[in-house]
Amino acid sequence: MCSMMVNKNNQNGRSMIEMLGVLAIIGVLSVGAIGGYTVAMQSFHSNEALDLIQKTSVQIRTTFNEKYTGLNCAVLKSIGVLDERYVSGSGACQNPPVGTEWTITSPSQKFYTIALKGVEIAPCTKLARAYWGDSGTFVNLKVGSEGAEVLVSSPAVAPPVETVVEQCKQGSSMIWTFK
């Protein structure tokens, strides 16, 4: 009869403690992955903005031959410099890679500006620290709160990191001027 007894302590599966431990490890790994993803996306969008501004400025210069009167996003879309991702049906600039709003204008025949508004500190700092001096068309970059931007970069002057970070904290407006 003893040989017929069934071992009731034979367990299959995992205990609740083991499952909670696995869930805690997955949670910690997920938090790290989300943080890394956020940083990677900010860097991607900053690089996209930098690339868009540089390519657009080169195409504007070669297309308009230093006569920039009437320059705006609708005109740039009509000649193929910008695609429909960046220009709305009404002709306004839309979907900036960083920030909440952007414009391209020509305050005079000899100069044009590319402005970004609503730019966060990390992309602002990265864009402001980019080297713009070799393009031959870059005049300056102003950063700060809208209407109170401060010159942080020109072809002859690379801004100190502290100046850039402070101005990016002050506001979220960036204005590049090109000739």
PEJOJO-V777435 format. One line per field, one symbol per residue. ss: DSSP state (h for helix, s for strand, l for the rest). phi: phi as a letter, one per 40 degrees, with the letter a starting at -180 (. if undefined). burial: 1 if it has 16 or more other ideal C-beta (glycine too) atoms within 10 Angstrom, else 0. A space follows every 10 residues. Layout:
ss=???
phi=???
burial=???
//
This chain:
ss=lhhhllllll lllllhhhhh hhhhhhhhhh hhhhhhhhhh hhhhhhhhhh hhhhhhhhhh hhhhllllll llhhhhhhll llllllslll llslllllll ssssslllll lsssssslll hhhhhhhhhl llhhhllsss ssssllllls ssssllslll hhhhhhhhhh llssssssl
phi=.ccccccccc bbgbcccccc cccccccccc cccccccccc cccdcccccd cccccccccc ccccfgbcdg caccccccbg cbcccbbccc gccafccbgb aaabbbcacc babbbbbgcc cccdcccccc cbcccgbcba bbbicdgbcb cbaadcbccc dccccccccc abbbbcbbb
burial=0000000000 0000000000 0000000000 0000000000 0000111011 0110011001 1001000100 1111111000 1100011000 0011011110 1101110000 1111111110 0111111111 0100001101 1111000010 1111000010 0011101100 111111110
//
